[in-house]
Amino acid sequence: MEVMQDHGLLMLNQMIYEYCGLNYTDRLSILKEKLAKRLTELGISHWEYCRYLKATPNEWDVLAELLTINETYFYREENQLLECCSIVLPQLREKHKTRPLKIWSAACSSGEEPYTLAMLIQETDKFPSGSVEIIGTDINKKVLQKAEKAWYHSGSFAFRRIPENLLKKYFSEENGGYQINSEIRKMVQFQELNLLNTEQTAQLGKVDVIFCRNVLIYFDQVTTKRVIQCLHQNLLPGGYLFLGHAESITDLALGFQKIDSGKTFYYRKEPV
Ligand SMILES: C[S@@+](CC[C@H](N)C(=O)[O-])C[C@H]1O[C@@H](n2cnc3c(N)ncnc32)[C@H](O)[C@@H]1O
């Protein structure tokens, strides 16, 4: 019985890895712990859960909620956000004056990253309404629902770094928390997207700038390479990629030029 259970857990680990890139091979006991409540609810074993997942594709949404780590906050790693809004975007706008610029916040969790970008874009005073479109995506539907609501509890982790002036200007106090103003909300759209699903990423289309921060740290080298190749395909020539500080892809040499501004680093896709 015990062997069967372990085999089921290994199989589940493999299925999860193939589906979304999360890899618990060295931490099977953690995976077991994360799944325990759900399996008790369903009254089934690991092995039976594998079959259940195959027969019930919506169950992947439940798993995404159980397994993903969604920690995020406004104004996170601000040097990258400031560099993007005050240098990269104005340069891109010079080149593409007649169409909106597109930014993709991949793995955006509950929306703090794309909303911060929208606020900083407004702060520059260089972008008329409709000239920048931001899309935030994540694999976890629940965090996206929170992002859509754009309401955050006042005592929450979300506000740990936000400057007072942005809080005052772009939020209004409501029901013990803060609601983001409609001018910022209308700059950002949200959509469910699994970074390992090439059909979904292809459908998203080409963008000028991608933020994909603090998610590659959960992937192994093989998955990281796969995701970076896909982001490369989604970027227009001369487009920019921002990764988290702990997520250098220098070793992968995948058609990006690294830009080190002194305060931060990011990548540029080679122009054609
Ligand atoms: C730690 S949060 C990062 C949020 C934000 N980018 C930041 O830097 O603050 C990581 C996010 O990656 C998402 N994620 C994990 N695997 C994913 C996948 N395969 N496709 C899309 N999103 C994924 C999680 O749901 C989670 O919301």
The ligand as a MOL file (V3000), in Angstrom:
LIG
                    3D

  0  0  0     0  0            999 V3000
M  V30 BEGIN CTAB
M  V30 COUNTS 27 29 0 0 0
M  V30 BEGIN ATOM
M  V30 1 C 5.9460 35.0810 -6.3990 0
M  V30 2 S 4.6820 35.4590 -7.5640 0 CHG=1
M  V30 3 C 5.4370 36.7480 -8.4720 0
M  V30 4 C 4.5010 37.9200 -8.6920 0
M  V30 5 C 5.1300 39.1360 -9.3700 0
M  V30 6 N 5.6290 38.8160 -10.6830 0
M  V30 7 C 6.2320 39.7110 -8.5160 0
M  V30 8 O 7.4120 39.6440 -8.8930 0
M  V30 9 O 5.9220 40.2650 -7.4510 0 CHG=-1
M  V30 10 C 4.8300 34.0580 -8.6600 0
M  V30 11 C 3.5860 33.8350 -9.5170 0
M  V30 12 O 3.8910 32.8980 -10.5480 0
M  V30 13 C 2.7160 32.1880 -10.8510 0
M  V30 14 N 3.0570 30.9580 -11.5930 0
M  V30 15 C 3.7000 29.8480 -11.1650 0
M  V30 16 N 3.8240 28.9530 -12.1580 0
M  V30 17 C 3.2520 29.5050 -13.2430 0
M  V30 18 C 3.0620 29.0760 -14.5900 0
M  V30 19 N 3.4740 27.8780 -15.0180 0
M  V30 20 N 2.4240 29.9230 -15.4510 0
M  V30 21 C 1.9980 31.1330 -15.0440 0
M  V30 22 N 2.1350 31.5930 -13.7820 0
M  V30 23 C 2.7650 30.7930 -12.8980 0
M  V30 24 C 2.0980 31.9280 -9.4810 0
M  V30 25 O 0.7140 31.6330 -9.5460 0
M  V30 26 C 2.4020 33.2310 -8.7470 0
M  V30 27 O 1.3040 34.1000 -8.7350 0
M  V30 END ATOM
M  V30 BEGIN BOND
M  V30 1 1 1 2
M  V30 2 1 2 3
M  V30 3 1 2 10
M  V30 4 1 3 4
M  V30 5 1 4 5
M  V30 6 1 5 6
M  V30 7 1 5 7
M  V30 8 2 7 8
M  V30 9 1 7 9
M  V30 10 1 10 11
M  V30 11 1 11 12
M  V30 12 1 11 26
M  V30 13 1 12 13
M  V30 14 1 13 14
M  V30 15 1 13 24
M  V30 16 1 14 15
M  V30 17 1 14 23
M  V30 18 2 15 16
M  V30 19 1 16 17
M  V30 20 1 17 18
M  V30 21 2 17 23
M  V30 22 1 18 19
M  V30 23 2 18 20
M  V30 24 1 20 21
M  V30 25 2 21 22
M  V30 26 1 22 23
M  V30 27 1 24 25
M  V30 28 1 24 26
M  V30 29 1 26 27
M  V30 END BOND
M  V30 END CTAB
M  END
